[in-house]
Structures are given as structure tokens and as C-alpha cells.
Amino acid sequence: MLNAHGPYNHGLWDPLIRGVSAEILENYSKLQLAEMTILDVGGYDGWILVQLQQEFGFKLAVCVEPR
């Protein structure tokens, strides 16, 4: 219920976001990323994907939580 009022900063995930962001930027420019779609399968409440979308501005960002 609390996450329905978010998004809240999940501080424990910040190092993961930095690592994933660095890996993405090693392979693609921000201009290329703006034309790409990203899919997060099993993304729980989508917080990580929101952070990546805010940083890179993907053309489309989709989070699927199969539970």
C-alpha cells in the first residue's frame, strides 16, 4: 500500500542503478538510448526502471511483474 503513494527512494538499490547505468553507457550513447525500448521483467514496483528511464529517456520503458 505504501508504494502506491511513491515512488520512494530505495537507497539500497542506488549502487545497482549506478552499475547498470555505467554498463549501458559503455555500450550506447544517450542519443541511441532515446530510440530504444527497455523491458524489465520481474521489476516488482518498477522503481529501478523509473530511475533508468529518468536518466536515459528511452523511447518506451515497460515493467512487468508476473506475480
Secondary structure, DSSP 8 states (H G I E B T S, - for coil): -GGGG-----GGGHHHHHHHHHHHHHH--HHHHTT-EEEEET-TTSHHHHHHHHHH--SEEEEE---
